[in-house]
């Protein structure tokens, strides 16, 4: 079995949840999201983030605004919508249930 492949698949499965969690604290520029996900070793390839942000925006979970930058072009800042906050609350509950289930299996 390929452990690295399995780890990558697990990270991929929780990436959208992690993006919403990062944005729950404050609005962020995409590079800030990437930085936090890389520090947590959840994302390796930067190109993975942008399609997920677009999908979450199209689903009504995120919105964005443009802000002028002192250095370079305007920046797009993402933030959760009310629907995104509710969805994240549901995901939090699902995550806790999943962790509890796995822990039950692991400790039997």
C-alpha positions in Angstrom: 0.0 0.0 0.0 1.1 3.5 -0.7 0.9 5.5 2.5 1.6 8.8 0.9 -1.2 8.3 -1.6 -3.6 7.4 1.2 -2.5 10.5 3.2 -3.1 12.7 0.0 -6.6 11.2 -0.4 -7.5 12.0 3.2 -6.2 15.5 2.9 -8.2 16.0 -0.4 -11.3 14.8 1.4 -11.1 17.4 4.1 -9.7 20.3 2.0 -13.0 22.1 1.4 -13.9 21.8 5.1 -10.5 23.3 6.0 -10.9 26.2 3.5 -14.3 27.1 5.1 -12.7 26.8 8.6 -9.9 29.3 7.6 -12.4 31.7 6.2 -14.6 31.5 9.3 -12.1 33.5 11.3 -11.9 36.4 8.8 -11.8 37.2 5.1 -8.6 36.2 3.3 -6.6 36.7 0.2 -6.1 33.4 -1.6 -2.3 33.3 -0.9 -3.1 33.7 2.9 -5.4 30.6 2.6 -2.7 28.7 0.8 -0.1 29.6 3.4 -2.2 28.4 6.3 -3.1 25.2 4.5 0.5 24.5 3.6 1.7 25.2 7.2 -0.9 22.6 8.4 0.3 20.2 5.7 -3.2 20.0 4.2 -2.4 21.3 0.8 0.7 20.7 -1.3 -0.3 22.0 -4.8 -1.5 25.6 -4.9 -3.5 25.0 -8.1 -5.8 22.9 -6.1 -7.2 25.8 -4.2 -8.6 28.0 -7.0 -11.1 25.5 -8.4 -12.4 24.7 -4.9 -12.9 28.4 -4.1 -14.8 28.8 -7.4 -17.0 25.8 -6.6 -17.7 27.0 -3.1 -18.5 30.5 -4.4 -20.9 29.0 -7.1 -22.6 27.0 -4.3 -23.3 30.2 -2.4 -20.9 29.4 0.5 -18.4 32.2 -0.3 -18.4 35.7 -1.7 -15.5 37.9 -2.5 -14.6 41.5 -2.8 -11.8 43.4 -4.5 -9.4 45.5 -2.5 -6.7 47.8 -3.8 -3.2 46.8 -3.0 -0.3 49.0 -2.2 1.9 46.7 -4.2 0.5 45.5 -7.5 -3.0 44.8 -8.8 -6.2 44.7 -6.7 -6.6 41.6 -4.6 -9.6 39.3 -4.3 -10.6 38.6 -0.7 -12.9 35.7 0.1 -15.3 35.5 3.0 -18.1 33.1 4.1 -21.7 33.9 3.3 -24.4 33.3 5.9 -25.1 30.0 4.0 -21.4 29.2 4.2 -21.5 29.7 8.0 -24.5 27.4 8.4 -22.9 24.8 6.1 -19.6 25.0 8.1 -21.6 24.4 11.4 -23.1 21.3 9.8 -19.7 20.1 8.7 -18.3 20.7 12.2 -21.0 18.4 13.5 -20.3 15.8 10.9 -16.5 16.0 11.5 -17.0 15.4 15.3 -19.3 12.5 14.6 -16.7 11.0 12.2 -13.8 11.4 14.6 -15.9 9.8 17.3 -16.8 6.9 15.1 -13.2 6.3 14.0 -12.0 6.5 17.7 -14.6 3.9 18.7 -13.3 1.5 16.0 -9.7 2.2 16.9 -10.1 1.7 20.6 -12.1 -1.6 20.5 
